[in-house]
Amino acid sequence: MQKTNLYLYKIVKNNVYIALLIILLFFTVLITNFYSINKKKNENDLLNFLNNSYLKKSLNLIVYNLTPKFSYLDFEVQKGDTFAKIVKQLNLPLVERELVIKKISKFKFINNLYRGQKISFKLNNSRPIRVVEISIEQSKTKTIIFDRKDGLNKFEQKEINKNLDQVVVYKEAIITNSLYSSAINVGIEPNVIIEFARIYGFQIDFQRDIWKNDSFQIVYETFLDSNNKVLDTGKILYANLILQGKENDLYIFKTKDGFEHFDHAGKSIKKSLMKTPINGARLSSSFGMRKHPILGYNKMHRGTDFAAPEGTPVMASGDGKIVRARWCGGGGNCIKIRHNSTYSTVYAHLKNFARGIREGARVKQGQTIGYVGSTGMSTGPHLHYEVIINGKKVNSQKLKLPSGKVLKKKERELFEINKIKLNVLKSKLISSQ
């Protein structure tokens, strides 16, 4: 009996760890099953809670109240944008989108958007989302507002004009690198520099005639807001480009045809054609025989090439009517202007045309008509420029153009008085600095 008990004791002692492991596994399975049953129950309880209609209504109400009633979206017009294209970017119901496009597109100016123009929308986020106000910047001083009345599908138009202070400023600089960079360094606005170059473009070749250490003076209008920030610029009243010590002063004067610039002798600087239709360009290929850069053989080059960065503005060298504005084969995008029964000009390899430029349109001298590109048979960005007289292509660089008009009699007397006033104004501005 004693031997039997001892034997059983040894068996239990040797297998105690196995027994403990079995017990542990049993309790582990029991606990896991209990947890799984409770977890499933808790998940079902949570789903029932979330699907509760009262909870859903409460959450929707909270989210709705957190969403602002009105939101504002601002757009800046890019190349190729239309009003309809911009409206389609708004998260609006189809019916609302079509309504806005229909109501606003009937105003003519909305079909002539320009790059950089700012358009803002005020949206009412109540369902369904609606446009309640549209703000369209016409200029730095004028904004058009379309206001929608509550409950109506009608927009009322009103014009907002900013009250600006006109301040006449005087600037001068020595040209160390280029006219443009020297003018920027003394704080002259870019559009004023372009206008300055335009009025001198009738008599000055900016590539050849300007030397280092030449200088300029300029008196022009600026328009300031209440924070004395320049929002717009006006007319150039006086300009003087001093080249190799020789002064080329110009005075603004209003004639029956509008404001023009005249030299000190009362002679208009405006000629039948500008000397060059582009500023800041390099003469890269002159008129005459040359080896064609693409075809590889000698060929008569019946125009003048001006190398310039892509996108540089190209101007109409004279008043006239556009008779061609399309793809011209080897000339790429090109424009032809008939100025009168005698003169025509051609501008080729353009990247694209300026806004409003199309066949049949009339243009003014100095107006931007396109931008330098490298379309057609071209090895790099440049303008190919042709002058045609009575159907014959001539060398534009050797062309002697008729001068502008000379003021006489009463107009000349008024001009001399105006010139004295502008000289006094310039002196005051210089002394005040």
C-alpha positions in Angstrom: 0.0 0.0 0.0 2.8 2.2 0.9 4.6 1.4 -2.3 1.4 2.3 -4.3 1.1 5.6 -2.6 4.7 6.4 -3.3 4.3 5.5 -6.9 1.3 7.8 -7.3 3.1 10.6 -5.6 6.0 10.3 -8.1 3.6 10.4 -11.1 1.8 13.5 -9.8 5.2 15.2 -9.0 6.6 14.4 -12.5 3.5 15.7 -14.3 2.5 18.7 -12.2 3.7 21.2 -14.8 1.7 19.5 -17.5 -1.4 19.6 -15.3 -0.8 23.3 -14.6 -0.4 24.0 -18.3 -3.7 22.1 -19.1 -5.5 24.1 -16.4 -4.0 27.4 -17.7 -5.1 26.6 -21.3 -8.6 25.8 -20.1 -9.0 29.1 -18.4 -7.5 30.9 -21.4 -10.0 29.4 -23.7 -12.8 30.2 -21.2 -11.8 33.8 -20.9 -11.3 34.3 -24.6 -14.8 33.0 -25.4 -16.2 35.2 -22.7 -14.4 38.3 -24.2 -15.5 37.4 -27.8 -19.1 37.1 -26.8 -19.0 40.4 -24.9 -17.1 42.2 -27.7 -19.6 41.2 -30.3 -22.4 42.4 -28.0 -20.6 45.7 -27.5 -20.1 46.1 -31.2 -23.8 45.5 -31.9 -24.7 47.9 -29.2 -22.4 50.6 -30.7 -23.8 50.1 -34.2 -27.3 50.4 -32.9 -26.3 53.6 -31.2 -24.8 55.1 -34.3 -27.8 54.1 -36.4 -30.1 55.9 -34.0 -32.1 58.4 -36.1 -32.1 61.0 -33.2 -28.3 60.8 -33.0 -28.0 61.3 -36.8 -30.2 64.4 -36.7 -28.1 65.8 -33.8 -24.8 65.2 -35.6 -26.1 66.7 -38.8 -27.3 69.8 -36.9 -23.9 70.2 -35.2 -22.0 69.8 -38.5 -24.4 72.3 -40.2 -23.9 74.8 -37.5 -20.1 74.4 -37.6 -20.1 75.2 -41.4 -20.0 78.9 -42.0 -23.1 80.3 -43.7 -21.1 82.2 -46.3 -17.8 81.3 -48.0 -15.6 83.4 -50.4 -13.7 82.1 -53.4 -11.1 84.2 -55.2 -9.9 83.6 -58.8 -7.2 85.2 -60.9 -7.9 84.9 -64.7 -5.3 82.8 -66.5 -4.7 82.5 -70.2 -7.6 80.9 -72.0 -10.0 81.4 -69.0 -13.6 82.4 -69.6 -16.3 83.3 -67.1 -18.1 80.1 -67.8 -14.9 78.1 -67.3 -14.3 79.8 -63.9 -17.9 79.2 -62.7 -17.6 75.5 -63.5 -14.8 75.3 -61.0 -17.3 76.2 -58.2 -19.0 73.4 -56.3 -22.4 74.4 -57.4 -25.5 72.4 -58.4 -25.9 72.2 -62.2 -29.0 74.4 -62.2 -27.3 77.1 -60.2 -24.2 77.0 -62.3 -26.1 77.4 -65.6 -28.2 80.2 -64.1 -25.1 82.2 -63.0 -23.5 81.8 -66.4 -26.6 82.8 -68.3 -27.4 85.9 -66.1 -23.8 87.3 -66.0 -22.6 86.4 -69.6 -25.1 88.8 -71.1 -22.9 91.7 -70.0 -20.5 92.4 -72.8 -17.4 93.1 -70.8 -17.6 89.7 -69.2 -16.6 88.2 -72.5 -13.3 90.2 -72.6 -11.5 88.9 -69.5 -7.8 89.6 -69.3 -4.9 87.7 -67.7 -4.4 88.7 -64.1 -8.0 90.0 -63.7 -9.5 89.2 -60.2 -12.9 87.7 -59.8 -14.5 86.8 -56.4 -17.6 84.8 -55.5 -19.6 84.9 -52.3 -21.5 81.7 -51.7 -24.4 80.9 -49.4 -23.7 77.4 -48.1 -27.4 76.7 -47.2 -28.7 73.8 -49.2 -28.7 74.2 -52.1 -25.5 76.3 -52.4 -26.1 79.6 -54.2 -24.0 82.4 -55.5 -25.1 85.6 -53.7 -22.4 88.1 -54.9 -19.8 88.3 -57.7 -17.1 90.9 -57.7 -15.1 91.6 -60.9 -12.1 93.9 -60.9 -12.2 96.2 -63.9 -9.1 98.2 -63.0 -7.2 99.1 -59.9 -9.7 101.9 -59.3 -13.0 100.3 -60.5 -14.8 97.1 -59.5 -18.1 95.8 -60.8 -20.4 94.1 -58.2 -23.3 91.7 -59.1 -25.5 91.5 -56.0 -28.3 88.8 -55.8 -31.4 89.7 -53.9 -32.8 87.1 -51.4 -35.2 84.6 -53.1 -34.6 86.0 -56.6 -32.7 84.7 -59.6 -31.7 88.2 -60.6 -28.4 90.0 -60.1 -28.2 93.8 -59.7 -25.1 95.5 -61.1 -23.3 98.3 -59.3 -20.0 100.0 -59.8 -17.5 100.7 -57.0 -14.9 103.4 -57.6 -12.0 104.0 -55.2 -11.1 107.6 -54.4 -7.4 108.0 -55.2 -5.1 110.9 -54.7 -3.2 112.1 -57.8 0.4 112.7 -57.2 2.9 113.8 -59.9 6.4 112.4 -59.4 9.8 113.1 -60.9 12.5 110.4 -61.4 15.9 110.3 -63.0 18.6 107.7 -63.4 21.9 106.9 -65.2 21.6 103.9 -67.5 24.3 101.5 -66.3 23.0 98.3 -67.8 19.6 98.7 -69.5 16.9 101.3 -69.5 14.5 98.9 -67.9 16.7 97.8 -65.0 17.9 101.3 -64.3 14.3 102.6 -64.2 13.2 99.7 -61.9 16.1 100.6 -59.6 14.8 104.1 -59.0 11.2 102.8 -58.3 9.5 103.5 -61.7 6.5 101.2 -62.3 6.9 98.7 -65.2 4.0 100.0 -67.2 5.5 103.5 -67.1 8.8 102.2 -68.4 7.0 100.4 -71.3 5.1 103.6 -72.1 8.4 105.6 -71.9 10.0 103.2 -74.3 7.0 103.3 -76.6 7.0 107.1 -77.1 10.7 107.1 -77.8 10.4 104.0 -80.0 9.5 106.3 -83.0 13.0 107.9 -83.0 15.3 105.8 -80.9 16.7 102.3 -81.5 17.0 101.0 -78.0 19.6 98.4 -79.0 22.0 100.7 -80.8 21.4 104.3 -79.7 21.6 103.9 -75.9 25.1 103.8 -74.4 26.3 103.1 -70.9 26.1 106.1 -68.7 23.4 107.8 -70.8 20.6 109.1 -68.6 16.9 110.0 -68.5 14.4 112.2 -66.7 10.7 111.6 -66.4 7.6 113.3 -64.8 4.4 111.2 -64.6 1.2 110.8 -62.8 0.5 108.3 -60.0 -2.7 107.5 -58.1 -2.4 106.6 -54.4 -4.9 105.0 -52.0 -5.4 106.1 -48.3 -2.3 104.2 -47.3 -0.2 106.1 -49.9 0.2 103.0 -52.0 0.4 103.4 -55.7 -2.6 101.7 -57.2 -2.3 103.1 -60.7 -0.3 105.3 -63.0 -1.4 107.9 -65.5 0.2 110.0 -68.3 3.9 110.7 -68.8 3.9 114.6 -68.7 7.5 115.1 -69.5 10.4 112.9 -70.6 14.0 113.5 -71.5 16.3 110.8 -72.8 19.9 112.1 -72.8 22.0 110.2 -75.3 25.8 111.0 -75.5 25.1 114.4 -74.0 22.3 115.3 -76.4 18.9 115.9 -74.9 15.7 114.5 -76.4 13.0 116.1 -74.3 9.3 115.5 -74.9 6.2 117.3 -73.6 2.7 116.1 -73.5 0.0 118.2 -75.2 -3.6 117.7 -76.0 -4.7 118.2 -79.6 -8.1 117.5 -81.2 -6.9 113.9 -81.7 -6.1 113.4 -78.0 -2.9 113.5 -76.0 0.4 113.3 -77.9 4.1 114.0 -77.1 6.0 116.8 -78.9 9.6 117.8 -78.9 10.7 121.3 -77.8 10.0 122.7 -81.2 6.4 121.5 -81.3 7.0 118.6 -83.6 5.2 115.4 -82.9 7.4 112.4 -82.3 4.8 110.2 -83.9 5.7 108.9 -87.3 4.0 106.8 -89.9 5.9 103.8 -88.6 7.9 103.1 -85.5 11.6 102.6 -86.0 11.4 99.1 -84.3 8.3 97.3 -83.1 10.0 95.7 -80.1 12.0 97.1 -77.1 15.1 95.5 -75.5 15.7 93.2 -78.5 19.0 92.4 -80.3 19.3 92.7 -84.1 20.1 89.1 -84.9 19.8 89.0 -88.7 19.5 91.9 -91.1 17.9 92.3 -94.4 19.7 90.7 -97.4 21.3 87.5 -98.6 22.2 84.9 -95.9 22.6 81.2 -95.3 19.3 80.0 -94.0 19.8 78.5 -90.5 17.4 75.6 -91.1 17.4 75.0 -94.9 21.2 75.3 -95.1 21.6 77.2 -98.3 21.8 80.9 -99.3 18.5 82.6 -99.4 17.3 86.2 -99.6 16.1 87.4 -96.1 13.5 90.0 -96.8 13.0 91.1 -93.3 14.8 92.0 -90.0 15.1 89.5 -87.1 15.2 90.7 -83.5 16.3 88.2 -80.9 14.4 88.6 -77.6 13.2 86.4 -74.7 10.1 84.4 -75.3 7.0 86.4 -74.3 8.5 89.9 -75.0 5.6 92.2 -76.2 5.6 93.1 -79.9 3.9 96.4 -80.9 2.1 97.5 -84.0 4.6 99.9 -85.7 1.7 102.1 -87.0 -2.1 102.6 -87.0 -3.9 100.2 -89.3 -6.1 97.2 -89.9 -5.1 93.6 -89.3 -5.5 91.6 -92.6 -3.8 88.4 -91.3 -3.6 86.9 -87.9 -3.1 83.1 -88.2 -0.7 80.3 -88.9 1.6 81.2 -91.8 3.6 78.0 -92.4 7.3 78.7 -92.0 6.5 82.0 -90.4 4.5 80.3 -87.6 2.0 82.5 -85.9 2.1 85.8 -87.9 0.3 89.1 -88.2 0.1 91.4 -91.2 -1.1 95.0 -90.8 -2.2 97.3 -93.7 -1.4 100.8 -92.5 -2.6 102.6 -95.6 -2.5 102.2 -99.4 1.3 102.4 -99.3 2.6 100.7 -96.2 2.1 97.2 -94.7 4.1 95.3 -92.0 4.5 91.7 -91.0 5.4 90.1 -87.6 6.2 86.4 -87.7 7.2 83.5 -85.4 5.0 84.8 -82.6 4.3 82.7 -79.6 0.7 83.9 -79.5 -1.5 87.0 -80.2 -2.5 89.7 -77.8 -6.1 89.8 -76.5 -8.5 91.2 -79.1 -6.1 90.7 -82.1 -7.9 89.1 -85.0 -8.3 89.6 -88.7 -10.4 92.8 -89.4 -9.5 94.5 -86.1 -8.0 98.0 -86.1 -4.9 98.7 -84.0 -3.1 101.8 -82.8 0.6 102.6 -83.2 2.5 101.1 -80.2 -0.4 98.7 -79.3 0.8 95.3 -78.1 -0.3 92.8 -80.8 1.6 89.6 -79.9 4.5 88.1 -78.0 7.9 86.8 -79.2 8.0 83.1 -79.8 9.8 80.5 -81.9 6.9 79.0 -84.0 7.3 77.9 -87.6 10.8 77.5 -89.1 12.7 79.0 -86.3 15.8 78.1 -84.3 15.0 80.2 -81.2 12.8 83.0 -79.9 12.8 86.0 -82.1 10.7 88.4 -84.1 10.8 88.4 -87.9 9.7 91.9 -89.0 8.9 93.0 -92.6 8.0 96.4 -94.0 6.2 96.4 -97.4 5.9 99.5 -99.5 3.6 99.3 -102.5 3.9 95.5 -102.5 7.7 95.4 -102.3 9.6 94.3 -99.1 12.2 96.8 -98.1 14.9 97.1 -95.4 13.2 98.6 -92.4 16.5 99.7 -90.8 17.3 102.0 -93.8 13.8 103.3 -94.3 13.3 107.1 -94.2 9.9 107.6 -92.7 7.8 110.8 -92.9 7.9 112.9 -89.7 4.9 113.6 -87.5 3.0 116.8 -87.7 4.2 120.2 -86.5 2.0 122.5 -84.3 1.2 125.8 -85.9 -0.5 129.1 -85.1 -2.9 128.9 -82.1 -2.0 125.3 -81.2 1.7 126.2 -81.2 1.0 129.2 -78.8 -0.9 126.9 -76.4 1.9 124.3 -76.6 4.6 126.9 -75.7 2.5 127.9 -72.6 2.0 124.3 -71.7 5.8 123.6 -72.1 6.7 126.5 -69.7 4.2 125.1 -67.1 5.8 121.6 -67.4 9.3 123.0 -67.1 8.3 124.9 -63.9 6.6 121.8 -62.5 9.7 119.7 -63.2 11.9 122.3 -61.4 9.6 122.3 -58.4 9.7 118.5 -58.2 13.5 118.5 -58.4 13.9 121.1 -55.7 11.5 119.3 -53.4 13.7 116.2 -53.6 
